[in-house]
Amino acid sequence: MRLNYNGLQDRAAWEAAGVALPKHDWKAMCAETEQNPVWVHFGAGNIFRIFIAGLQQRLLNKGAAKAGIIAVETFDAEVVEKIYVPHDSMTLAVSLKADGSIDKEVVASIAKGIVAAQPEGLEELRGIFRKESLQMLSFTITEKGYALRDMKDELTAMAAADIEAGPAAPKHAMGVVASLLLERYKAGAFPIAVVSMDNCSHNGEKLRAGVTEIAREWQKKGFVPAEYVAWLEDEAQVSFPWSMIDKITPRPAEVVQQQLTALGIEDMAPIITARHTYIAPFVNAEAPQYLVIEDRFPNGRPALEQAGVYMTDRDTVNMTERMKVTTCLNPLHTALAVYGCLLGYEKICDEMKDEQLVKLIERIGYVEGLPVVTDPGILSPKAFIDEVVGQRLPNPFMPDTPQRIACDTSQKVPIRFGETIKSYMTDPDRDPATLKAIPLALAGWLRYLLGVDDEGNEMPVSPDPMAPQLQQALAGVKLGEPDSANGKLDGILSNPNLFGVSLMDAGLDGIVTGYFKELIAGPGAVRATLKKYLD
């Protein structure tokens, strides 16, 4: 059995293997999408393929939609060339349950994949954006995809180049979006919703800020008219809804590939691209998933509520996102990631058998986070964190790794920990100095950046755009020499871009520094420090 349109014609074989198949006409969906595109998505990776595309599949299956999604890759062309094209943009979605069973479904709601960095891809997208039928542009490109500036608040080289060159051939995702929206403006100024579905606080605002900054700079240089910028900034014409998304989607697991191959499904082997993307024709993920979206779509939208999406107002999205990203899941994940790497763990589920690590995340979530989280009403914060700690993270059949979660930590820290620290700073009844587990997590991250594990062995540090700068700042800090950290952390801990707030202003710099010195006291110091503060 092969995962493509022709391969699916032998429906009996797929169904005998326990794979659910699309109920809609794939060719008709592709033709409708070509003529009347409705939805374009930036970020053609795993969470999109199993979750977002899965939502549209539900609508197609029940006749609530006719068009599919056009997937756009701005970072890694190999994803489209080696995964999308050979499989007709279909995905084998594998849901991993805590009892060891798996659900399997072919998701066939993606009409095609396009590489925006290729001239022919960008030109094709321009044609799509001229279509009045287009209702939404969504994103799962991670927090770093929106960033125009570095740790020093200076434009990155790519963003600066896009601003200087204008909208003809942008490379940064925000420049590509600004260019495509310019095309839509020139074609008739048709309304559209531009929707971030990434795991970051106020994601719609971050997306809006990145796109509009590029557009305003182009206006200053005479590339675009003021009327375009005014249209772009009019949310009655171009809206930037906020959202909250939650579904743990690890890298493709070899054990899952072996199970699929044993069922007779061919060509399921994962690949690692030249840009270090881990991807396969299948996507494995946990079953629980949540998506909450602010319902502001000026040109209409798919009936997402029929696929299980919470469509609501901005305040509810903000509270739900804050609950999840700053308290109930994401900060727990990051704390487990950095300490898991230091302690030699290779699976998140195995870390959940570690007494000190469980106490660490329980304190971050229940003790330090929950008191400053507002209940959004549609989901209970306490019930959410109970599910995370009690069921989701310990799931032994979720092959997620601390090494994957540790990627891009610098982009996550301001939201996952900084927002809670801010809440303590602005609440007259709370003192940031009472925080214990959050500063311990931050100190653990800085210890992790040394690239040496708790046994004193060299340890790879996961990709992170700020890692080189931070490691340079920590140069000279040595395991076994706590005093080598003297003066090394000041510039880091006082940087509000890095933590969302100056830890000096919060009164936490001394606490984090103290923990850090204990963590570098020598081999075994990480474990000893965790025991000291969490037993």
TIKOL-691360 format. One line per 10 residues: number of its first residue (from 1); their letters; for each residue x, y, z of C-alpha. Coordinates in Angstrom, 2 decimals, decimal comma, always signed. Each point is the difference from the previous one (the first is absolute). Example, Ala and Ser with C-alpha at 12.3 -4.5 7.8 and 13.67 -1.06 7.14 Angstrom:
2
1 = as = +12,30:-4,50:+7,80 ~ +1,37:+3,44:-0,66
//
This chain:
535
1 = mrlnynglqd = +0,00:+0,00:+0,00 ~ +1,31:+3,41:-0,98 ~ -1,12:+3,29:+1,49 ~ -1,25:+1,91:-3,04 ~ -3,15:+0,36:-2,06 ~ +0,62:-3,09:-2,10 ~ +0,99:-2,04:+3,03 ~ -3,26:+0,84:+1,77 ~ -2,06:-1,59:-2,75 ~ +0,49:-3,36:+1,73
11 = raaweaagva = -2,23:+1,10:+2,85 ~ -0,53:-3,51:+1,29 ~ +3,69:-0,50:+0,73 ~ +0,25:+3,27:+1,93 ~ -3,14:-0,70:+1,97 ~ +1,24:-3,51:+0,80 ~ +3,09:+1,65:+1,48 ~ -2,24:+2,08:+2,26 ~ +0,57:+3,30:-1,83 ~ -2,90:+2,44:-0,31
21 = lpkhdwkamc = -0,22:+1,46:-3,51 ~ -1,32:+3,35:-1,30 ~ -3,72:+0,09:-0,72 ~ +0,27:+2,89:-2,44 ~ +1,02:+0,07:-3,66 ~ +3,68:+0,96:+0,01 ~ +0,15:+1,05:-3,67 ~ -3,11:+2,14:+0,38 ~ +1,51:+1,63:+3,08 ~ +3,21:+0,81:-1,89
31 = aeteqnpvwv = -1,94:+1,46:-2,95 ~ -2,17:+2,15:+2,28 ~ +3,06:+1,24:+1,87 ~ +1,64:+0,97:-3,28 ~ -3,01:+1,98:-1,16 ~ -1,22:+1,42:+3,30 ~ +2,70:-0,14:+2,67 ~ -1,27:+0,64:+3,51 ~ +2,88:-0,82:+2,35 ~ +3,78:+0,38:-0,29
41 = hfgagnifri = +2,23:-1,20:+2,82 ~ +3,64:+0,96:+0,65 ~ +2,07:-2,70:+1,71 ~ -0,37:-3,41:-1,65 ~ +1,30:-2,01:+2,95 ~ -1,34:-2,67:+2,28 ~ -2,53:+1,78:+2,22 ~ -1,59:+1,53:-3,08 ~ -0,23:-3,31:-1,82 ~ -1,61:-1,96:+2,84
51 = fiaglqqrll = -2,04:+2,68:+1,77 ~ -0,84:+2,99:-2,21 ~ -0,37:-2,04:-3,18 ~ -1,95:-2,54:+2,03 ~ -2,56:+2,68:+0,87 ~ -0,64:+0,75:-3,67 ~ -0,21:-3,72:-0,71 ~ -2,89:-0,25:+2,47 ~ -1,81:+2,80:-1,81 ~ +0,64:-1,57:-3,41
61 = nkgaakagii = -1,16:-3,40:+1,21 ~ -3,32:+1,37:+1,24 ~ -0,57:+2,24:-3,04 ~ +0,51:+3,20:+1,98 ~ +2,87:+1,07:-2,30 ~ +0,95:-0,49:-3,65 ~ +3,49:+1,48:-0,21 ~ +3,09:-1,24:+1,78 ~ +3,04:+1,80:+1,39 ~ +3,02:+1,24:-1,94
71 = avetfdaevv = +3,13:-0,61:+2,08 ~ +2,93:+2,42:-0,27 ~ +3,52:-0,77:+1,19 ~ +2,25:+3,02:+0,58 ~ +2,88:-1,75:+1,74 ~ +0,75:-3,43:-1,45 ~ -0,67:-0,86:-3,65 ~ +0,79:-3,68:+0,58 ~ -3,20:-0,36:+2,03 ~ -2,05:+0,65:-3,14
81 = ekiyvphdsm = +2,34:-1,75:-2,42 ~ +0,52:-3,21:+1,98 ~ -3,17:-0,35:+2,08 ~ -2,84:+1,89:-1,69 ~ +0,65:-0,69:-3,68 ~ +0,53:-3,81:+0,15 ~ -3,14:-0,45:+2,12 ~ -2,38:+2,41:-1,74 ~ +0,17:+2,23:+3,11 ~ -1,66:-2,74:+2,08
91 = tlavslkadg = +0,98:-0,88:+3,56 ~ -0,41:-3,19:+1,98 ~ -1,13:+1,36:+3,38 ~ +0,83:-2,27:+2,94 ~ -1,52:+0,77:+3,42 ~ +1,88:-1,59:+2,89 ~ -2,15:-1,00:+2,96 ~ +1,14:-0,59:+3,56 ~ -1,12:-3,65:-0,16 ~ +2,43:-0,66:-2,85
101 = sidkevvasi = -2,57:-0,14:-2,77 ~ +0,13:+2,26:-3,03 ~ -2,61:+1,53:-2,27 ~ +0,96:+0,42:-3,65 ~ -1,56:+2,30:-2,59 ~ +1,00:+1,26:-3,43 ~ -0,38:+3,79:+0,03 ~ -0,58:+1,20:-3,56 ~ -1,18:+3,58:+0,45 ~ +3,17:+1,71:-1,26
111 = akgivaaqpe = -0,34:+0,85:-3,68 ~ +3,69:+0,72:-0,56 ~ +3,22:+1,18:+1,55 ~ +1,81:+3,12:-1,23 ~ +3,54:+1,19:+0,78 ~ -0,18:+3,77:+0,45 ~ +3,75:+0,45:-0,35 ~ -0,08:-1,23:-3,59 ~ -0,92:+2,66:-2,62 ~ -2,64:-2,21:-1,60
121 = gleelrgifr = -1,49:-0,73:+3,43 ~ -0,23:+3,68:+0,91 ~ -1,60:+0,80:-3,35 ~ -2,57:-2,77:+0,49 ~ -0,82:+1,40:+3,44 ~ -0,49:+3,47:-1,46 ~ -2,63:-1,43:-2,31 ~ -1,74:-1,69:+2,94 ~ -0,05:+3,21:+2,02 ~ -1,69:+1,84:-2,85
131 = keslqmlsft = -3,03:-2,27:+0,41 ~ -2,92:+1,59:+1,84 ~ -1,01:-3,45:+1,31 ~ +3,03:-0,20:+2,30 ~ -1,22:+0,35:+3,59 ~ +2,92:-0,80:+2,24 ~ +3,75:-0,29:+0,24 ~ +1,20:-1,98:+3,02 ~ +3,39:-0,81:+1,52 ~ +1,92:-2,62:+1,93
141 = itekgyalrd = +3,54:+1,28:-0,53 ~ +1,05:+0,10:+3,72 ~ +0,73:+3,12:+2,01 ~ +3,27:+0,69:-1,79 ~ -1,82:+0,27:-3,33 ~ -1,44:+3,37:+0,98 ~ +3,18:+1,54:+1,40 ~ +1,47:+2,89:-1,95 ~ +2,47:+0,94:+2,74 ~ +2,74:-1,70:+1,97
151 = mkdeltamaa = +0,95:+0,05:+3,69 ~ +1,39:+3,53:-0,42 ~ -3,28:+1,19:-1,55 ~ +1,75:+0,41:-3,35 ~ -1,48:-1,16:-3,29 ~ +1,18:-3,44:-1,05 ~ +1,97:-0,16:-3,23 ~ -2,91:-1,63:-1,85 ~ -2,56:+2,55:+1,19 ~ +2,30:+2,90:-0,82
161 = adieagpaap = +0,64:-1,40:-3,47 ~ -3,74:-0,31:-0,68 ~ -0,59:+3,59:+1,08 ~ +2,78:+1,27:-2,24 ~ -0,99:-2,08:-3,04 ~ -3,75:+0,58:+0,14 ~ -2,90:-2,36:-0,72 ~ +1,23:-1,58:-3,24 ~ +1,77:-3,04:+1,44 ~ -0,11:-0,07:+3,82
171 = khamgvvasl = +1,57:-2,83:+2,00 ~ -1,19:+0,54:+3,59 ~ -3,46:-1,45:+0,67 ~ -1,29:+3,41:+1,11 ~ +1,31:+1,57:-3,20 ~ -1,65:-2,71:-2,10 ~ -3,33:+0,61:+1,73 ~ +0,26:+3,78:-0,40 ~ +0,77:-0,50:-3,69 ~ -2,95:-2,36:-0,55
181 = llerykagaf = -2,39:+2,29:+1,82 ~ +1,23:+2,84:-2,23 ~ -1,01:-2,15:-2,97 ~ -3,44:-0,49:+1,52 ~ -0,34:+3,72:+0,62 ~ +0,85:+0,80:-3,62 ~ -2,43:-2,64:-1,27 ~ -2,98:+1,58:+1,73 ~ +0,84:+0,44:+3,69 ~ -2,01:-3,11:+0,83
191 = piavvsmdnc = -0,35:-0,68:+3,74 ~ +1,87:-2,87:+1,65 ~ +0,78:-1,45:+3,45 ~ +3,68:-0,60:+0,82 ~ +0,04:-2,54:+2,83 ~ +2,95:-1,10:+2,08 ~ -0,43:-3,50:+1,43 ~ +3,40:-0,07:+1,66 ~ +0,76:-0,62:+3,65 ~ +0,73:+3,52:+1,16
201 = shngeklrag = -1,76:+2,60:+2,07 ~ -2,06:+2,55:-1,97 ~ +1,04:-1,80:-3,16 ~ -2,28:+2,07:-2,22 ~ +1,57:+3,19:+1,26 ~ +3,51:-1,30:-0,61 ~ -0,94:-1,00:-3,54 ~ -1,65:+3,36:-0,65 ~ +3,02:+1,89:+1,36 ~ +2,42:-1,89:-2,24
211 = vteiarewqk = -2,01:+0,43:-3,19 ~ -0,86:+3,64:+0,56 ~ +3,56:+0,96:+0,95 ~ +1,24:-1,34:-3,33 ~ -2,82:+1,82:-1,83 ~ +0,65:+3,32:+1,74 ~ +3,71:-0,20:-0,79 ~ -0,83:-0,71:-3,65 ~ -2,23:+3,06:-0,02 ~ +2,85:+2,16:+1,34
221 = kgfvpaeyva = +2,18:-1,21:-2,84 ~ -2,67:+0,61:-2,62 ~ -0,69:-3,63:-0,84 ~ -3,67:+0,04:+1,02 ~ -2,68:+2,72:+0,27 ~ -1,29:+1,32:+3,31 ~ -3,46:-1,27:-0,95 ~ +1,27:-3,59:+0,07 ~ +1,39:+0,43:+3,49 ~ -3,27:+1,58:+1,15
231 = wledeaqvsf = -1,96:-2,94:-1,45 ~ +2,36:-2,47:+1,66 ~ -0,44:+1,70:+3,37 ~ -3,82:+0,14:-0,29 ~ -1,17:-3,11:+1,86 ~ -3,38:+0,25:-1,66 ~ +1,86:-0,87:-3,20 ~ +3,00:-2,02:+1,18 ~ -0,56:-1,63:+3,38 ~ +2,64:-1,71:+2,12
241 = pwsmidkitp = -2,00:-2,25:+2,34 ~ +1,66:-1,43:+3,07 ~ -0,04:-3,73:+0,71 ~ +1,08:-2,72:+2,40 ~ +1,13:-3,37:-1,32 ~ +0,98:-3,11:+1,90 ~ +1,05:-3,40:-1,28 ~ +3,30:-1,67:+0,83 ~ +1,49:-1,10:-3,31 ~ +3,42:-1,66:+0,32
251 = rpaevvqqql = +2,36:-0,96:-2,77 ~ -0,93:-3,12:-2,00 ~ +0,86:-3,09:+2,02 ~ +1,79:-3,02:-1,41 ~ -2,28:-2,34:+1,94 ~ -3,04:+1,53:-1,72 ~ +1,65:-0,37:-3,39 ~ +0,66:-3,67:+0,75 ~ -3,64:-0,58:+0,93 ~ -1,20:+1,63:-3,22
261 = talgiedmap = +2,47:-1,93:-2,12 ~ -1,12:-3,24:+1,63 ~ -3,54:+0,82:-1,14 ~ +1,23:+0,18:-3,60 ~ +0,13:+3,80:-0,32 ~ +3,04:+0,88:-2,11 ~ +2,49:+2,88:+0,01 ~ -0,68:+1,17:+3,54 ~ +3,63:+0,69:+0,95 ~ +0,63:+3,40:+1,67
271 = iitarhtyia = +2,54:+2,39:-1,48 ~ +2,23:+2,66:+1,52 ~ +0,34:+2,87:-2,44 ~ +3,11:+2,08:-0,54 ~ -1,66:+2,64:+2,19 ~ -0,46:-2,52:+2,83 ~ -3,74:-0,48:-0,40 ~ -1,15:-3,41:+1,28 ~ -2,97:-1,07:-2,10 ~ -1,62:-3,09:-1,49
281 = pfvnaeapqy = -2,99:-0,94:-2,15 ~ -1,74:-0,72:+3,31 ~ -0,45:+2,24:+3,04 ~ -0,25:-1,45:+3,49 ~ -1,58:+2,03:+2,78 ~ -2,04:-0,25:+3,15 ~ -3,77:-0,19:-0,34 ~ -1,00:+3,04:+2,14 ~ -0,13:+3,27:-1,93 ~ -1,39:+3,47:+0,56
291 = lviedrfpng = -0,40:+3,01:-2,28 ~ -1,65:+3,25:+1,09 ~ -0,29:+2,83:-2,56 ~ -1,22:+3,57:+0,22 ~ -2,98:+0,16:-2,36 ~ +0,94:+2,97:-2,22 ~ -0,05:-0,98:-3,67 ~ -0,93:+2,93:-2,27 ~ -0,41:-2,16:-3,13 ~ -1,75:-2,95:+1,65
301 = rpaleqagvy = +1,63:-3,23:+1,15 ~ -0,24:-3,80:-0,01 ~ -2,49:-1,45:+2,51 ~ +2,79:-0,82:+2,43 ~ -2,34:-0,36:+2,96 ~ -1,38:-3,10:-1,73 ~ +3,49:-1,52:+0,19 ~ +0,39:+0,58:+3,75 ~ +1,60:+3,44:+0,02 ~ -1,04:+2,46:+2,70
311 = mtdrdtvnmt = -1,00:+3,21:-1,83 ~ -0,23:+2,82:+2,51 ~ +1,07:+3,56:+0,90 ~ +3,52:+1,36:+0,51 ~ -0,20:+0,14:+3,80 ~ -0,91:-3,68:+0,20 ~ +2,77:-0,95:-2,42 ~ +2,47:+2,05:+2,00 ~ -0,99:-1,61:+3,28 ~ +0,07:-3,51:-1,50
321 = ermkvttcln = +3,34:+0,57:-1,67 ~ +1,45:+1,52:+3,15 ~ -1,25:-2,96:+2,00 ~ +1,71:-2,48:-2,30 ~ +3,13:+1,79:-1,20 ~ +1,01:+1,68:+3,26 ~ -1,15:-2,54:+2,56 ~ -1,62:-3,32:-0,85 ~ +2,24:-1,55:-2,66 ~ +2,70:+1,98:-1,78
331 = plhtalavyg = +2,12:+1,08:+2,99 ~ -0,17:-3,55:+1,35 ~ +1,21:-1,30:-3,35 ~ +2,93:+2,43:-0,11 ~ +1,08:-0,81:+3,56 ~ -0,10:-3,71:-0,80 ~ +1,90:+0,59:-3,23 ~ +3,07:+1,75:+1,39 ~ +0,30:-2,13:+3,11 ~ -0,76:-3,15:-1,96
341 = cllgyekicd = +2,91:+0,71:-2,34 ~ +2,32:+0,72:+2,93 ~ -0,99:-3,22:+1,75 ~ +0,29:-2,20:-3,08 ~ -3,68:-0,70:-0,66 ~ -1,13:-0,76:-3,54 ~ -3,76:-0,09:+0,56 ~ -2,32:+2,44:+1,72 ~ -2,08:-2,89:+1,33 ~ +3,05:-1,43:+1,79
351 = emkdeqlvkl = +0,58:+3,34:+1,70 ~ -3,45:-0,31:+1,50 ~ +1,35:-2,90:+2,11 ~ +2,64:+2,33:+1,51 ~ -1,14:+1,19:+3,44 ~ +1,84:+3,33:-0,04 ~ -1,00:+0,90:-3,55 ~ -3,67:-0,75:+0,71 ~ +0,19:+2,18:+3,12 ~ +1,63:+2,75:-2,06
361 = ierigyvegl = -2,74:+0,17:-2,60 ~ -2,78:-0,43:+2,55 ~ +1,33:+2,99:+1,90 ~ +0,36:+2,06:-3,19 ~ -3,56:-0,81:-1,02 ~ -2,12:-0,45:+3,10 ~ +1,84:+2,16:+2,55 ~ +1,55:+2,87:-1,98 ~ -2,09:+0,17:-3,17 ~ -3,61:-0,80:+0,83
371 = pvvtdpgils = -0,44:+2,81:+2,58 ~ +0,50:+2,65:-2,71 ~ -1,97:-1,68:-2,81 ~ -3,54:+1,12:-0,77 ~ -2,50:-2,76:-0,69 ~ -1,06:+0,44:-3,66 ~ -3,33:-1,72:+0,60 ~ +0,13:-2,34:-2,99 ~ +2,82:-2,13:+1,49 ~ +0,88:-0,51:+3,68
381 = pkafidevvg = +3,66:+0,84:+0,78 ~ +0,13:-2,53:+2,84 ~ -1,54:-2,76:-2,14 ~ +2,34:+0,90:-2,86 ~ +3,14:-0,29:+2,08 ~ -1,32:-3,17:+1,64 ~ -0,29:-1,54:-3,48 ~ +3,48:+1,20:-0,99 ~ +1,77:-1,27:+3,11 ~ -2,10:-3,08:+0,58
391 = qrlpnpfmpd = -0,57:-1,29:-3,54 ~ +1,69:+1,85:-2,84 ~ +3,62:+0,41:+1,08 ~ +0,27:-3,51:+1,54 ~ -1,44:-1,69:-3,12 ~ +2,64:-2,70:-0,69 ~ -1,12:-0,29:-3,61 ~ +0,79:+3,65:-0,77 ~ +3,61:-0,09:-1,27 ~ +0,64:+3,66:+0,70
401 = tpqriacdts = +3,52:+1,04:+0,99 ~ +1,38:+2,75:+2,22 ~ +2,45:+0,72:-2,80 ~ -2,86:+0,97:-2,35 ~ -1,78:+2,09:+2,60 ~ +3,29:+1,79:+0,80 ~ +0,16:+1,43:-3,54 ~ -0,38:+3,80:-0,17 ~ -0,34:+0,36:+3,78 ~ +1,13:+3,63:-0,15
411 = qkvpirfget = -3,08:+0,79:-2,07 ~ -2,28:-1,68:+2,55 ~ +1,35:+1,25:+3,33 ~ -1,61:+3,50:-0,09 ~ -3,44:-1,54:-0,31 ~ +0,29:-3,26:+1,90 ~ +1,56:+1,59:+3,07 ~ +0,13:+3,77:-0,52 ~ -3,76:+0,48:+0,02 ~ -0,38:-1,62:+3,42
421 = iksymtdpdr = +2,87:+2,07:+1,35 ~ -1,72:+3,15:-1,31 ~ -3,20:-1,01:+1,75 ~ +1,86:-0,25:+3,29 ~ +1,63:+3,39:-0,59 ~ -3,31:+1,75:-0,65 ~ -1,99:-1,69:+2,79 ~ +0,41:+1,92:+3,28 ~ -0,78:-3,17:+1,93 ~ +2,78:-2,03:-1,62
431 = dpatlkaipl = +3,79:+0,20:+0,05 ~ +2,11:-1,45:-2,84 ~ +2,65:-0,84:+2,57 ~ -2,31:-2,74:+1,33 ~ +0,35:-1,88:-3,29 ~ +2,21:-3,05:+0,28 ~ -0,67:-2,47:-2,80 ~ -0,17:+2,53:-2,86 ~ +3,43:+1,50:+0,85 ~ +1,30:-3,57:+0,32
441 = alagwlryll = -1,27:-0,74:-3,50 ~ +1,68:+3,14:-1,35 ~ +3,28:-0,84:+1,72 ~ -0,28:-3,51:-1,42 ~ -0,34:+1,41:-3,51 ~ +3,14:+2,10:+0,39 ~ +1,82:-3,04:+1,41 ~ -1,21:-1,99:-3,01 ~ +1,52:+2,56:-2,38 ~ +3,48:-0,95:+1,24
451 = gvddegnemp = -0,35:-3,20:-2,05 ~ +1,21:-2,24:+2,82 ~ -2,26:-2,55:+1,67 ~ -0,23:-0,76:+3,72 ~ +2,72:-2,63:-0,27 ~ +2,39:+2,51:-1,50 ~ -0,20:-1,38:-3,53 ~ -0,39:+2,12:-3,11 ~ -3,67:+0,30:-0,98 ~ -1,51:+1,33:-3,22
461 = vspdpmapql = -2,15:+3,11:+0,34 ~ -3,17:+0,00:-2,10 ~ -0,31:+2,61:-2,78 ~ -0,86:+3,46:+1,30 ~ +0,50:+3,34:-1,80 ~ +1,34:+1,64:+3,17 ~ +2,26:-2,85:+1,13 ~ +3,21:+1,38:-1,58 ~ -0,42:+3,42:+1,65 ~ -0,93:-1,46:+3,36
471 = qqalagvklg = +2,81:-2,53:-0,05 ~ +2,43:+2,78:-0,84 ~ -1,26:+1,94:+3,01 ~ +0,55:-3,11:+2,15 ~ +3,48:-0,65:-1,38 ~ +2,43:-0,71:+2,82 ~ -2,60:-1,54:+2,31 ~ +1,30:-3,41:+1,01 ~ -1,52:-3,01:+1,69 ~ +1,54:-0,39:+3,43
481 = epdsangkld = +0,80:+3,71:+0,30 ~ -3,10:+1,86:+1,27 ~ +1,89:+3,28:+0,29 ~ +0,71:-0,11:-3,74 ~ -3,62:+1,17:-0,39 ~ +0,68:+3,28:+1,82 ~ -1,11:+2,89:-2,21 ~ -0,88:-2,31:-2,88 ~ -3,76:-0,02:+0,51 ~ -0,69:+3,69:+0,55
491 = gilsnpnlfg = -0,45:+0,91:-3,66 ~ -2,20:-3,03:-0,56 ~ -2,24:+0,35:+3,04 ~ -0,57:+3,72:-0,55 ~ -1,12:-0,50:-3,62 ~ -3,80:+0,49:-0,27 ~ +0,00:-1,29:-3,59 ~ +1,23:-3,35:+1,27 ~ -2,27:-0,49:+3,00 ~ -2,90:+2,33:-0,80
501 = vslmdagldg = +1,14:+2,07:+2,98 ~ +3,30:+0,93:+1,62 ~ +0,61:-2,60:+2,69 ~ +1,97:+2,68:+1,84 ~ -3,10:+2,19:+0,12 ~ -1,96:-3,03:+1,22 ~ +2,53:-0,64:+2,76 ~ +0,71:-3,47:-1,35 ~ +3,53:+0,48:-1,33 ~ +1,63:-0,98:+3,28
511 = ivtgyfkeli = -2,23:-3,05:+0,37 ~ +0,70:-1,25:-3,53 ~ +3,72:+0,69:+0,37 ~ +0,09:-1,90:+3,29 ~ -1,73:-3,01:-1,52 ~ +2,29:+0,13:-3,04 ~ +3,12:-0,06:+2,15 ~ -1,33:-3,03:+1,85 ~ -0,81:-1,73:-3,29 ~ +3,61:+0,39:-1,22
521 = agpgavratl = +1,65:-1,04:+3,26 ~ +1,24:-3,19:-1,65 ~ -1,17:-3,34:-1,42 ~ -3,24:-1,02:+1,68 ~ -0,80:+3,57:+1,04 ~ -3,18:+0,16:-2,11 ~ -1,50:-2,98:+1,79 ~ +1,23:+1,24:+3,37 ~ -1,56:+3,43:-0,54 ~ -3,34:-1,47:-1,02
531 = kkyld = -0,01:-2,19:+3,11 ~ +0,97:+2,91:+2,22 ~ -2,89:+2,21:-1,08 ~ -2,68:-2,53:-0,93 ~ +0,25:-2,89:+2,48
//
